[in-house]
Amino acid sequence: MSCQYVEVAWYDGHTGCICGLQVGLVTVAEALRILELEFIESYVGVNGKLVAGDYLLNEGDRIALYPPLLVDPKEKRRRLLERRSNNK
């Protein structure tokens, strides 16, 4: 089994973290399990694109765990425009 280098990046609530891993042929979910990180399918990407847990990693891939959105961006924009129009 050949080894490949991948990186995992996430935010732990206080700081950003990046961890390099030497792994064999593994999926995203398996790589996250190695680091004891929770896999939430809609919030994990590889090289900037959302992926499923069964995505097979390649040499040099960067896995990113995206934090959940606290506010819908469309709703935030709508509220901002409402405030601006009320202040005129």
N, C-alpha and C positions, 0 to 999 in steps of 0.2 A: 504494500500500500504506500503510495507516494504522499508526501506531506506538502501542504500548501499554506501560505500565509494569508490570513484575512484579518481585518480590523472590525471591531465592534465599538460604536459610539453611542452614548446615551447621556441623559441628564438625570442626576439622582435627586433633584429637588434643591440642591445647594450648589453643585458644580457640575461641569461637563466632564465626562470620563471617556477615555479611549483606551481600548485594550487590544493588543495584538495577539493572535492565536496561531499556532501551528496545528493544523488539523488535516485529517485525511479527506476522503470524499464524504462530505456531510451536508445535510440540509441546514437551512437557516434555523429552524426550530431546534435541531440537535446542537448547533453551535451556541445558541442562547442557553440551552440546558447546561452545557459545560460551565458557563459562567453563572449559573443559577439565576438567570434573568427570565422574567415572565414574557411569554410570546403572546401578543395581542395582534392578530392577523392584520387588522386595518391600520395598525400604527407601526409597521416594520417595513423598511425599504432597503434595497441593495443598490448602491451607486445612484441614489436619488430617485429610484422608482419603487412604488409599493409592490410587494411580492407576497406570495403565499408561503406557508411554513414548509412546504415540500420543495421549495426552490433549492436546487443544488448549487453550492458555492464553487466559485472558480478562484484560481490564484489571484491575489490582489483585491478581491472584492471588499467593499466596506459596507457593513451592516449598520443601519441607523435605527434606533428606537425613537420614534417621534412621540412627544407628549400629546395627550388628548387636548383638543381645543376646549378652552373654558367658555368661549363665546363664539357663536356662529358669526363669521366675518360679514355676512350680508346684514345680519341683525345689528352688528356693531356700527356698520356704515350708516344704516337707516337711522339709528339713534343719534349719531353724530350730526347728520343732516337736519334732523328735527331740532336739536339743540341750537344749531346755527341759525335756523329760520326763526326760532322763538326769541333769539337775542337781538334780532334786527328791529 
